[in-house]
Amino acid sequence: MSPTVPVGSRTGRLLPLIGVLLVLFAVAALWPLLAAATEQAQPPVQIAASLAPFVVSFGSVALAGRAEGIRFAAAVGFSTRHTGLQLLTALALLAVTLAVTLALAALGFHMFGEGQTGLLPFLYAALRSFLLVGFGEEFIWRGYVLGALRRNLRSGATGVLLSSALFGLWHYPGGQDVLQVLVTMFFGVLWSAARMKIRHCSTFATGTAHGLHDVALLVIATLTA
């Protein structure tokens, strides 16, 4: 029989994760307010406002990893080993997410965001979508949150389902409707399962897939605007 872990010890190990989740949902709630407050501001102010939530979110993850004694790359599940295999995994994941999105769009559901007019705004939006949204969300959700849940719950399936549910709900304050939230949850399950079940799949693979997916939707939205 394994020894019983004191409740206080379990709670102490959960504190960094709880702190990160509180920060993430606070950011999600305040993000639309910040965007509205800076809508008429000068471009540098708007850019700073669009970057600030990521800085706060990454900072919370870095502090949580440090509190747990985990180096940042390990905390966010990032590795560039077996790059070729990871890129192939990313392309396979991208094919699934794009197929689901395009199928729902063909049925008449709103699945694309806003396009961009002008070369510089488009390039900034594409870079932000690929690096900060794609890789950033994977570092946070498929990296730290999934990893912390697995460490604390000792259940991979529970970690996948819970982190993916939270990932979907986290998008709701940003303007996603119920269907989009459910699709986001499904993508979260897909990317999380890939991390757990596919050999050598790190957040490098899921971040590439996620980033390319978001850029593809940006291109479609821009072309059809």
Disulfide bonds with the S-S distance in Angstrom:
none
